[in-house]
Amino acid sequence: MATTIIKANPEEPSVYVYPERSEFSTTTTSIGDEFNITIEAADWPEPGVFSFEFKFYYDPTMLEPVLEKTGIDPDFWITSFIAARGFDFSVDPPQPYEDGEGNPFLWFSATLLGGPANVGGGTLAKAGFRIIAEPLTGETLSSDLEIRDVIMVDPTTILGYPEDYYEIIDGIYLFSSEVTPNTPPEASNLVITPSSPRTTDDLVGTYDYYDADGDTESGSEIRWYKDGLLQAAYNDTLTVLSNATSLGEEWYFTVKPSDGQDFGTLETSPTVTIVELPEKREDLNGDGKVNIEDLAIWGAAFGSTQEHPRWNAIADINEDGKIDLIDGVLIAKEFDM
C-alpha cells in the first residue's frame, strides 16, 4: 500500500494533519488495509501551550478508526495528564464519540501539570484508520480529515488562544480506482478459401482474433477489394458469393479488429486470383497430359504460400494455401506413362 505524503509547512502557530494528503490507489490498496495520521502543533512562540483539546472528524462510510493505533503516546508534546485519547472508554468495547447529529469523531485532550508551557511544536495525537469502502472503476472516494473545536490553552490566561491567532490545516483522504489502459486487439492469419478459386467458388475469408485484455470482438471492420477497388457491398462480411467474381479478377480483404473500445492495426489477406482450372487438375499447363512439364511448374512454386512472390495458385493442387510435397505427389500420381 502506497501513500503520497505532503507535509504542511506553516509559517504561523498551527495545528495540522500529517500527512496532509493520505492518497491511495486500487492498484496497491484494498479494503481492509490501514493507514496512520498524526495531528501536529508547530511554531508556537512564548508563552507556549499548556493544554489542548480538539475533535477529529472523518467519513464513517469510508473509514473505520483502529483502536490500537489511536491515542496519545507518552513521548508526544503534551502528555502529563491525558483526559481524552480518541475513543470513548466509558463503553465496552471502546467506541468513537458521536455528536448530536450522530456523526462519529475522535476526541483528544491532554495537559501539562505544573511547570512552564511548551513552545515550538510536536505531535499532539495519532489516529489509525481501516479502509472499508472501495471506489468504482474510474472514480475516487474522498473524505475530509477535519480538526474541529480546537482549544490551545495560553498558560498566562488559562484560556484558549483566539482562533485567529493560529492556523488549522485539515487533511484529506483519497482512494482512487485507476482505469486500466485498454490494449487494442490483433488480427492475424488472414486467409481466403479456396486459395485457387474458380468462377463457381464463393470466397470465404477467415482470421484469428486476439485481445490481451480478454475483451470479446465487437465492431471489427472487414473490407473486400477487387482489383484494388473497394467492394462496399461486402463490408463487414466474410463471404463473397461466386456470382460476384469473374475470371482473372484479383481479390483480397482487410480486417481492422475492434474490441468495442479501440481498433487494432489494419491487416491485409493474401490476394487470390479467380482462375479457370484445367479439366484435369494436375495438368498445370493445360496441354491435356500430366508430365514432367507440370512437375516443373510445381517445382518453380514449391515452398511458397499466398503472400510469396513465387506463389502460383495453379500448383496448389489440394488448395490448402501452400505449395508443398503433397501437391507434387498428387501430380506425380497422375503421370501419363
DRENKE-900279 format. One record per residue: residue in three letters; y, x, z of N, C-alpha, C in turn. Coordinates in steps of 0.05 Angstrom, whole numbers, padded with zeros to 5 digits, always signed. Each point is the difference from the previous one (the first is absolute). Layout:
N
ALAYXZYXZYXZ
...
// end
This chain:
337
MET-00024+00017+00000+00024-00017+00000+00025+00018+00000
ALA+00018-00005-00019+00024+00017-00002+00025-00017+00006
THR+00020+00013+00011+00025-00014+00006+00023+00018-00009
THR+00021-00013-00009+00025+00013-00007+00018+00000+00025
ILE+00009+00023+00009+00015+00002+00025+00029+00008-00007
ILE+00019-00017+00008+00028+00007-00003+00013-00002+00027
LYS+00009+00022+00011+00011+00000+00027+00030-00006-00001
ALA+00008-00018+00018+00029-00005+00002+00015+00026+00007
ASN+00024+00002-00009+00016+00023+00006+00027-00009+00011
PRO+00000-00011+00024+00025-00012+00011+00021+00021+00006
GLU+00025-00009-00002+00022+00018+00007+00015-00010+00025
GLU-00009-00022+00012+00011-00011+00024-00023-00008+00018
PRO+00006-00007+00025-00022-00008+00018-00016-00022-00014
SER-00026+00001+00002-00016-00019-00015-00027-00005+00014
VAL-00011-00023-00008-00028-00007+00007-00013-00007-00027
TYR-00021+00013-00007-00011-00005-00027-00031+00002+00000
VAL-00011-00012-00022-00029+00000-00004-00007+00025-00017
TYR-00021+00013+00009-00010+00023-00015-00030-00003-00006
PRO-00009+00002-00025+00017+00004-00024+00015-00026-00007
GLU+00022+00003-00013+00015-00023-00008-00015-00018-00019
ARG-00016+00012-00018-00017-00014-00019-00029+00007+00005
SER-00016-00020+00006-00029+00003+00001-00012-00013-00025
GLU-00006+00016-00019-00006-00010-00027-00028+00008-00008
PHE-00015-00020-00010-00028+00004-00006-00007-00013-00027
SER-00022+00008-00011-00010-00010-00026-00030-00007+00002
THR-00009-00020-00014-00028-00007+00000-00018+00021-00011
THR+00012+00020-00014-00017+00022-00011-00010+00018+00023
THR+00014+00000+00023-00008+00017+00022-00004-00015+00026
THR+00008-00025+00001+00001-00015+00025-00014-00027-00003
SER-00013-00009+00022-00015-00025+00000+00006-00016+00025
ILE-00007-00026+00000+00002-00016+00024-00017+00014+00022
GLY+00011+00000+00024-00013+00013+00023+00010+00028+00005
ASP+00013+00013-00019+00012+00026+00004+00024-00003+00020
GLU+00006+00022+00014+00021+00000+00020+00021+00021-00006
PHE+00024-00005+00010+00022+00020-00002+00016-00002+00026
ASN+00016+00021+00005+00016+00002+00024+00030+00004-00006
ILE+00016-00010+00017+00029+00005-00002+00010+00007+00029
THR+00024+00012+00001+00013+00004+00026+00028-00011-00002
ILE+00011-00007+00023+00028-00007+00002+00014+00022+00014
GLU+00021+00011-00013+00013+00024+00009+00029-00005+00008
ALA+00010+00018+00017+00029+00001+00006+00011+00027-00009
ALA+00024+00000-00009+00012+00026-00010+00030+00001+00004
ASP+00010+00024+00006+00028+00007+00000+00016-00015+00022
TRP-00012-00003+00023+00014-00013+00022+00016+00021+00016
PRO+00027-00002+00000+00016+00020+00015+00001-00008+00030
GLU+00014+00017+00015+00006-00006+00028+00015-00027+00002
PRO-00005-00017+00018-00017+00004+00024-00030-00005-00004
GLY-00009-00006-00025-00028-00003-00006-00011-00028+00005
VAL-00026-00001+00001-00014-00026+00003-00018+00002+00025
PHE+00003-00020+00018-00016-00001+00024-00024-00019-00002
SER+00003-00022-00015-00022-00019-00003+00002-00012-00028
PHE-00022-00012-00009+00001-00014-00026-00019-00024+00001
GLU+00006-00018-00019-00018-00024-00004+00005-00010-00028
PHE-00022-00008-00013+00003-00013-00026-00026-00015-00007
LYS+00003-00018-00020-00023-00014-00011-00005+00009-00028
PHE-00025+00000-00008-00008+00011-00026-00016-00022-00015
TYR+00012-00009-00023-00012-00022-00015-00013+00010-00025
TYR-00020-00015-00010-00016+00007-00023-00011-00027-00011
ASP-00012+00001-00024-00011-00024-00012-00030-00003+00008
PRO-00007-00020+00016-00028-00002+00009-00019-00009-00021
THR+00009-00009-00023-00018-00007-00022-00010+00024-00015
MET+00014+00023+00004-00007+00025-00014-00011+00021+00019
LEU+00010+00000+00025-00005+00022+00018-00009-00010+00027
GLU-00017+00015+00013-00010-00006+00027+00004+00025+00017
PRO+00015-00002+00022+00005+00024+00017-00026+00009+00013
VAL-00003+00026+00003-00024+00011+00012+00006+00009+00028
LEU-00013-00012+00020+00007+00004+00028-00002+00030+00007
GLU-00022+00013-00008-00004+00028+00008+00020+00019-00012
LYS+00014-00008-00020+00019+00018-00013+00029-00008+00005
THR+00004-00018+00019+00027-00011+00005+00008+00006+00029
GLY+00024+00009+00005+00009+00004+00027+00021+00021+00003
ILE+00003+00011+00024+00020+00021+00006-00016+00022+00014
ASP-00001+00024-00013-00015+00022+00011+00016+00015+00021
PRO-00013+00014+00018+00014+00015+00022+00020+00021-00011
ASP-00005+00011-00024+00017+00021-00010+00023-00011-00017
PHE+00003-00026-00001+00022-00012-00015+00027+00005+00014
TRP+00022-00010-00011+00026+00007+00008+00008-00010+00028
ILE-00007-00026+00005+00007-00012+00026-00025-00014+00010
THR-00012+00011+00021-00027-00010+00008-00004+00000+00031
SER+00022+00003+00016-00004+00001+00029-00013-00026+00010
PHE+00011-00022-00010-00012-00026+00007-00002-00017-00025
ILE-00024-00009-00007-00004-00015-00024-00004-00029+00008
ALA+00019-00017-00009-00001-00029+00007-00016-00016-00021
ALA+00002+00007-00025-00014-00014-00022-00010+00020-00020
ARG-00026-00001-00006-00012+00020-00017-00010-00012-00027
GLY+00012-00022-00008-00006-00011-00026-00015-00027+00002
PHE-00024+00001+00011-00016-00024+00003+00005-00014+00027
ASP-00006-00025+00002+00001-00016+00024-00026+00004+00016
PHE+00001+00016+00021-00024+00006+00016-00005-00021+00022
SER+00017-00021+00000-00005-00021+00020-00022-00020-00009
VAL-00009+00003-00025-00022-00016-00010-00023+00018-00006
ASP-00024-00011-00001-00024+00015-00006-00016-00013-00023
PRO-00003+00015-00022+00010+00027-00005+00029+00001-00005
PRO+00013+00023+00002+00029+00002-00005+00006-00009-00029
GLN+00023-00014-00003+00009-00011-00025+00029+00008-00005
PRO+00009-00001-00026+00028+00003-00005+00015-00023+00013
TYR+00026+00003+00006+00016-00021+00011+00007-00019-00023
GLU+00010-00024+00007+00009-00019-00020+00028-00010+00008
ASP+00017-00004-00020+00027-00011+00006-00002-00031+00000
GLY+00023-00013+00003+00001-00029+00002-00009-00015-00025
GLU-00001+00015-00023-00009-00012-00025-00029+00007-00007
GLY-00013+00014+00019-00028+00007-00004-00004+00026-00016
ASN+00022+00015-00005-00002+00025-00015-00009+00022+00019
PRO-00021+00015-00007-00009+00022+00018+00018+00024-00002
PHE+00002+00015+00022+00015+00025+00001-00012+00018+00021
LEU+00007+00026-00002-00007+00019+00020+00025+00006+00017
TRP-00004+00002+00026+00023+00003+00018-00003+00027+00015
PHE+00022+00016-00003-00001+00026+00013+00024+00003+00018
SER-00005+00012+00025+00022+00004+00018-00008+00022+00020
ALA+00019+00019+00005-00005+00022+00019+00026+00010+00011
THR-00001+00014+00023+00024+00010+00013-00006+00027+00013
LEU+00021+00015+00004-00002+00024+00017+00003-00009+00029
LEU-00008+00017+00018+00004-00005+00029+00016+00022+00012
GLY+00025-00005+00004+00018+00020+00012+00006+00022-00020
GLY+00017+00019+00008+00006+00023-00017+00018-00008-00023
PRO+00007+00020-00017+00017-00005-00023-00014-00016-00022
ALA+00016-00013-00017-00011-00014-00023-00008+00021-00022
ASN-00014-00009-00019-00009+00017-00022+00020-00001-00023
VAL+00006+00024-00011+00017+00001-00024-00017+00011-00023
GLY+00012-00002-00024-00015+00008-00024-00018-00023-00010
GLY-00025+00004+00000-00018-00021-00009-00029+00008+00003
GLY-00018-00019-00007-00028+00004+00002-00015-00026-00006
THR-00026+00000+00004-00016-00024-00005+00002-00019+00023
LEU+00006-00026-00007+00001-00021+00020-00027-00014+00003
ALA-00013-00006-00022-00025-00015+00002-00015+00005-00026
LYS-00025-00009+00000-00017+00002-00023-00014-00026-00005
ALA-00009-00005-00025-00015-00024-00006-00019+00006-00023
GLY-00025-00010+00003-00020+00002-00021-00005-00027-00012
PHE-00005-00001-00026-00005-00026-00014-00025+00002-00017
ARG-00014-00022-00001-00023-00003-00017+00008-00019-00023
ILE-00007+00008-00024+00006-00016-00024-00020-00022-00002
ILE+00010-00025-00002-00018-00023-00001+00003-00017-00025
ALA+00017+00008-00019+00003-00015-00025+00003+00019-00023
GLU-00010-00008-00023+00001+00018-00023+00016-00014-00022
PRO+00017+00014-00015+00016-00013-00021-00017-00007-00024
LEU+00009-00020-00015-00013-00006-00025+00007+00022-00021
THR-00016+00001-00021+00005+00021-00020+00028-00001-00011
GLY+00013+00022+00001+00027+00002-00011+00022-00009+00020
GLU-00008-00008+00024+00020-00010+00020+00003+00020+00023
THR+00020-00005+00017+00005+00017+00023+00005-00018+00024
LEU-00014+00006+00022+00006-00013+00025+00021+00016+00015
SER+00019-00014+00013+00022+00014+00013+00006-00013+00027
SER+00003+00016+00021+00007-00009+00026+00021+00018+00012
ASP+00022-00013+00011+00019+00016+00015-00013+00008+00026
LEU+00006+00024+00009-00008+00010+00026+00026+00002+00016
GLU+00006-00021+00015+00027-00005+00009+00004+00004+00030
ILE+00020+00016+00007+00008+00004+00028+00021-00020+00008
ARG-00005-00016+00020+00019-00021+00008+00005+00002+00030
ASP+00022-00013+00008+00008-00003+00028+00000+00027+00014
VAL+00013+00019-00011+00000+00027+00011+00020+00003+00023
ILE-00009+00012+00021+00018+00008+00022-00004+00029+00005
MET+00021+00016-00003+00000+00028+00007+00020+00004+00023
VAL-00009+00007+00023+00016-00002+00025+00018+00025+00003
ASP+00026-00005+00004+00019+00021+00007-00002+00005+00030
PRO-00006+00025+00009-00004+00005+00028+00026-00002+00016
THR+00023+00001-00013+00025-00001+00015+00008-00029+00006
THR-00009-00019-00016+00007-00028+00004-00024-00017+00008
ILE-00024+00011-00004-00025-00014+00004+00000-00025-00017
LEU+00013+00001-00023+00000-00021-00019-00010+00011-00027
GLY-00007-00018-00018-00008+00009-00026+00024+00009-00017
TYR-00004+00022-00015+00021+00008-00019+00006-00023-00019
PRO+00025-00003-00008+00006-00021-00019-00014+00005-00027
GLU-00006-00022-00014-00016+00002-00024+00013+00017-00022
ASP+00027+00000+00000+00013+00016-00021+00002+00029+00007
TYR-00012+00008+00022+00001+00029+00008-00022+00015-00014
TYR-00021-00013-00007-00023+00014-00012-00011-00016-00023
GLU-00017+00013-00015-00012-00012-00024-00029-00006+00005
ILE-00009-00023-00010-00029-00008+00001-00011+00001-00029
ILE-00020+00016-00004-00012+00003-00027-00029-00011+00001
ASP-00004-00023-00012-00026-00012-00001-00018+00014-00020
GLY-00026-00005+00002-00019+00010-00019-00010-00022-00019
ILE-00016+00008-00019-00012-00019-00018-00028+00008-00007
TYR-00018-00019-00002-00028+00004-00008-00004-00012-00027
LEU-00012+00016-00018-00005-00009-00028-00029+00007-00007
PHE-00014-00020-00011-00027+00004-00009-00003-00011-00028
SER-00003+00018-00020+00001-00007-00028-00028+00001-00013
SER-00004-00018-00018-00024+00001-00017+00008+00009-00028
GLU-00008+00024-00007+00009+00010-00026-00017-00011-00022
VAL+00013-00005-00022-00014-00010-00024-00013+00024-00014
THR-00026-00001-00002-00015+00022-00014+00007-00001-00030
PRO+00009+00023-00011+00006+00000-00029-00025-00008-00016
ASN+00005-00017-00020-00022-00008-00017-00007+00021-00020
THR-00026+00004-00004-00010+00019-00021-00006-00015-00025
PRO+00013+00006-00023-00005-00014-00024-00029+00003-00008
PRO-00012-00020-00013-00028+00001-00009-00004+00017-00024
GLU-00025+00005-00008-00007+00016-00023-00019-00015-00018
ALA+00003+00004-00026-00020-00010-00019-00012+00025-00014
SER-00026-00001-00005-00014+00022-00012-00024-00010-00017
ASN-00011+00018-00015-00024-00006-00016+00004-00024-00018
LEU+00022+00000-00015+00005-00022-00019-00019+00003-00023
VAL-00014-00021-00008-00019+00000-00021+00002-00025-00016
ILE-00004+00002-00027-00003-00024-00017-00028-00001-00010
THR-00013-00022+00003-00027-00005-00009+00000-00021-00022
PRO-00015+00004-00022-00015+00025-00006+00018+00022-00009
SER-00010+00024+00001+00017+00023-00008+00003+00002-00030
SER-00019-00012-00015+00002-00001-00029-00001-00029-00009
PRO+00021-00015+00005-00001-00029-00005+00000-00008-00030
ARG-00016-00019-00006+00000-00012-00027+00021-00023-00001
THR+00004-00011-00023+00019-00022-00002-00011-00025+00014
THR-00025+00000+00006-00012-00023+00014-00002+00003+00030
ASP+00010+00023+00010-00002+00006+00029+00026-00007+00014
ASP-00003-00013+00024+00023-00002+00018+00006+00027+00012
LEU+00025+00006+00006+00007+00025+00014+00003-00007+00030
VAL-00015+00014+00017+00001-00006+00029+00009+00026+00014
GLY+00022-00003+00015+00010+00023+00015-00009-00001+00029
THR-00006+00023+00011-00007+00002+00028+00014+00025+00012
TYR+00004-00001+00026+00011+00023+00014-00007-00002+00030
ASP+00004+00022+00014-00005+00001+00029+00027-00001+00014
TYR+00001-00017+00021+00024-00003+00016-00005+00013+00027
TYR+00020+00016+00010-00002+00012+00026+00026-00001+00015
ASP-00001-00007+00026+00024-00001+00016-00006+00014+00027
ALA+00015+00021+00005-00006+00016+00024+00004-00015+00026
ASP+00017-00021-00001+00005-00017+00024-00020-00023+00003
GLY-00017-00003-00020-00020-00022+00000+00012-00026-00009
ASP+00024+00000-00013+00012-00024-00010-00015-00010-00024
THR-00004-00026-00002-00013-00012-00024+00019+00000-00023
GLU-00012-00001-00024+00016+00000-00024+00015-00026-00004
SER+00025+00001-00007+00016-00024-00004+00024+00006-00018
GLY+00000-00012-00023+00022+00002-00019-00001+00024-00018
SER-00023+00012-00004-00002+00023-00019+00008-00010-00028
GLU+00013+00018-00015+00009-00006-00027-00019+00013-00020
ILE-00011-00017-00018-00019+00010-00021+00013-00006-00027
ARG+00001+00019-00017+00013-00003-00026-00019+00012-00022
TRP-00004-00016-00022-00016+00009-00022+00019+00008-00023
TYR-00009+00021-00015+00016+00010-00023-00019+00003-00024
LYS+00011-00010-00023-00014+00003-00026+00017+00017-00018
ASP-00012+00022-00009+00015+00019-00017+00027+00007+00012
GLY+00000+00002+00027+00024+00009+00014+00020-00022+00007
LEU-00006-00025-00008+00018-00022+00006-00011-00018+00021
LEU+00018-00009+00019-00009-00017+00022-00010-00027-00011
GLN-00022-00009+00011-00011-00026-00007+00004-00018+00024
ALA+00023-00013+00002+00008-00014+00024-00018-00024+00006
ALA-00014-00010-00020-00018-00023+00004-00023+00007+00019
TYR-00005+00026+00004-00022+00009+00017+00010+00013+00026
ASN+00025-00005+00007+00011+00011+00025-00017-00009+00024
ASP-00007+00019+00017-00014-00006+00025-00027-00012-00003
THR-00013+00006-00023-00028-00008-00004-00015+00025-00007
LEU-00026-00001+00003-00017+00023-00006-00018-00004-00024
THR+00004-00022-00015-00017-00005-00023+00017-00007-00024
VAL-00006+00013-00023+00012-00008-00026-00022-00011-00017
LEU+00003-00025-00009-00021-00012-00015-00002+00012-00028
SER-00024-00001-00011-00006+00014-00026+00017-00011-00023
ASN+00007-00026+00002+00016-00012-00022+00029+00011-00001
ALA+00007+00017+00020+00027+00012+00000+00000+00028-00012
THR-00024+00010-00007-00002+00028-00009-00008+00001-00030
SER+00007+00022-00012-00007+00004-00028-00009+00029-00004
LEU-00014+00004-00022-00011+00027-00006+00022+00021-00001
GLY-00005+00022+00013+00018+00023-00001+00022+00000+00021
GLU+00003-00022+00015+00021-00001+00020-00008+00018+00024
GLU+00021+00011+00013-00004+00016+00024+00011-00015+00024
TRP-00016-00003+00020+00007-00016+00024-00003+00017+00025
TYR+00019-00004+00019-00003+00011+00027+00015-00019+00019
PHE-00005+00004+00026+00014-00016+00020+00011+00018+00022
THR+00020-00010+00015+00011+00015+00022-00002-00018+00025
VAL-00001+00014+00023+00000-00014+00026+00021+00013+00018
LYS+00017-00017+00011+00019+00008+00021-00009-00014+00025
PRO-00016+00014+00017-00012-00013+00023+00020-00008+00022
SER-00005-00023+00013+00018-00010+00021-00017-00011+00023
ASP+00011+00005+00024-00013-00011+00024+00017-00023+00012
GLY+00019-00010-00017+00017-00022+00009+00026+00010+00013
GLN+00001+00027+00006+00024+00012+00011+00012+00020-00018
ASP-00017+00018-00011+00010+00021-00017-00019+00003-00024
PHE+00012+00010-00022-00016+00007-00024-00008+00029+00002
GLY-00024+00006-00010-00009+00028-00002+00007+00010-00028
THR-00010+00024-00007+00005+00013-00025-00013-00015-00023
LEU+00015-00003-00022-00011-00012-00024-00022+00018-00012
GLU-00023-00012-00005-00023+00014-00012-00007-00012-00027
THR-00010+00017-00018-00006-00009-00027-00029+00005-00007
SER-00013-00019-00013-00028+00003-00007-00003+00017-00026
PRO-00023+00010-00005-00006+00012-00026+00004-00021-00023
THR+00005+00009-00024+00004-00018-00023-00027-00004-00013
VAL-00005-00025-00008-00023-00006-00016+00009-00010-00028
THR-00017+00006-00020+00006-00009-00027-00020-00020-00009
ILE+00010-00022-00011-00018-00021-00011-00013+00011-00025
VAL-00027+00001+00001-00015+00013-00022-00019-00020-00013
GLU-00008+00007-00024-00021-00014-00013-00024+00019-00001
LEU-00019-00005+00017-00023+00018+00003-00019-00003-00024
PRO-00014+00021-00007-00019-00002-00022-00022-00019+00007
GLU-00014-00010-00020-00022-00019+00004-00020+00011+00019
LYS-00006+00026-00002-00018+00013+00019+00018+00017+00018
ARG-00001-00005+00026+00019+00013+00018-00001+00030+00000
GLU-00024+00011-00004-00003+00029+00001+00009+00014-00026
ASP+00006-00016-00020+00009+00012-00026+00030+00004+00002
LEU+00007+00022+00012+00028+00004+00006+00019+00003-00024
ASN-00010+00011-00022+00017+00003-00023-00003-00023-00020
GLY-00018-00019+00006-00002-00024-00016-00012+00004-00028
ASP-00016+00021-00003-00012+00006-00027-00027-00013-00003
GLY-00008-00017+00019-00025-00014-00003-00024+00014+00011
LYS+00003+00024+00011-00022+00014+00012+00009+00015+00025
VAL-00020+00005+00018+00006+00015+00024-00012+00028-00003
ASN+00017+00020+00000-00010+00028-00004+00018+00020+00015
ILE-00003+00025-00008+00014+00021+00014+00030-00002-00002
GLU+00010-00014-00021+00029-00003-00003+00011-00018+00023
ASP-00016-00021+00007+00008-00017+00022-00001+00015+00026
LEU-00020+00018+00004-00001+00016+00024+00024+00019+00001
ALA+00009+00010-00023+00023+00018-00001+00026-00015+00010
ILE+00002-00025-00008+00023-00016+00009-00001-00003+00030
TRP-00024-00007+00010-00004-00003+00029+00006+00027+00014
GLY-00009+00022-00011+00004+00026+00013+00029+00008+00002
ALA+00016-00008-00021+00028+00007+00001+00015-00015+00023
ALA-00011-00022+00008+00013-00016+00021-00015+00003+00027
PHE-00021+00015+00001-00017+00003+00024+00017+00009+00024
GLY-00005-00014+00023+00014+00007+00024+00027-00012+00004
SER+00009-00017-00019+00027-00012+00002-00002-00028+00012
THR+00023-00008+00011+00004-00027+00010+00024-00012-00015
GLN+00007-00025+00007+00020-00014-00016+00027+00014-00001
GLU+00007+00014+00022+00026+00013+00000+00000+00028-00012
HIS-00023+00010-00010-00003+00027-00010+00008+00000-00030
PRO+00014+00021-00009+00008+00001-00028-00024+00001-00020
ARG-00024+00008+00009-00023+00001-00018-00015-00027+00000
TRP+00010-00019+00015-00014-00026+00002-00003-00013-00028
ASN-00024-00009-00005-00005-00015-00025-00017-00024+00008
ALA+00012-00023+00001-00013-00024+00010-00026-00006-00015
ILE-00002+00008-00025-00024-00006-00016-00024+00014+00010
ALA+00004+00023+00015-00023+00016+00010-00009-00010+00028
ASP+00014-00019+00011-00008-00011+00027-00020-00022-00005
ILE-00025+00007-00005-00020-00019-00009-00005-00022+00021
ASN-00002+00008+00025-00005-00020+00021+00025-00012+00012
GLU+00023+00008-00011+00026-00011+00007+00005+00000+00030
ASP-00005+00024+00013+00005+00002+00029+00025+00017+00006
GLY+00016+00005-00021+00026+00014+00005-00002+00030+00000
LYS-00024+00010-00006-00003+00030-00002-00021+00006-00021
ILE+00004+00023-00012-00019+00010-00020-00016+00022+00012
ASP-00026-00005+00004-00017+00019+00014-00027+00002-00013
LEU-00019+00012+00014-00026+00005-00011-00014-00026-00008
ILE+00004-00021+00016-00014-00025-00006+00008-00010-00027
ASP+00025+00002-00008+00008-00009-00027-00014+00017-00021
GLY-00003+00026+00004-00015+00017-00019-00029-00008-00002
VAL-00012-00006+00023-00028-00008-00001-00004-00026-00016
LEU+00018-00019+00004-00001-00026-00014+00002+00004-00030
ILE+00017+00019-00008+00002+00007-00029-00026+00013-00010
ALA-00009+00019+00015-00024+00015-00008-00025-00018-00003
LYS-00001-00020+00017-00023-00018-00001-00001-00017-00026
GLU+00023-00003-00013+00001-00016-00024+00001+00017-00026
PHE-00006+00026+00003+00001+00018-00023-00018-00011-00022
ASP+00010+00001-00025-00016-00007-00024-00016+00025-00007
MET-00026-00001+00002-00018+00022-00005-00009+00000-00030
// end
